Amino acid sequence: MHTGRRSIGLAILYIIIGGVVGSIVGQLLQPMWPVLGRSLLVVGSEPGTTWTFDLGIMGVRLGAWMQLNLLGMIGVVVGLIWYQRSAI
């Protein structure tokens, strides 16, 4: 019963690892090929801004964003393929 949850978590982990590694490689190769380091997908709040929830007696601040370049997106796909091949 836990294998379904664990495999979803593992898939998310592979996708995140693929995206992070791809984005890092894209940033490293940006001086040679500028298109690889340019952000293609930005989701969430702007870096440095937060969402504030005032609950009366206390407040909560949250901020998150995801910024992927071309190689980061390719890394996400590679991470998904990596997960599918390891699950067999």
Stockholm file with secondary structure:
# STOCKHOLM 1.0

chainA/1-88         MHTGRRSIGLAILYIIIGGVVGSIVGQLLQPMWPVLGRSLLVVGSEPGTTWTFDLGIMGVRLGAWMQLNLLGMIGVVVGLIWYQRSAI
#=GR chainA/1-88 SS CHHHHHHHHHHHHHHHHHHHHHHHHHHHHTTTCHHHHSEEEEEESCTTCCEEEECSSCEEEECCEEEEEHHHHHHHHHHHHHHHHHTC
#=GC SS_cons        CHHHHHHHHHHHHHHHHHHHHHHHHHHHHTTTCHHHHSEEEEEESCTTCCEEEECSSCEEEECCEEEEEHHHHHHHHHHHHHHHHHTC
//
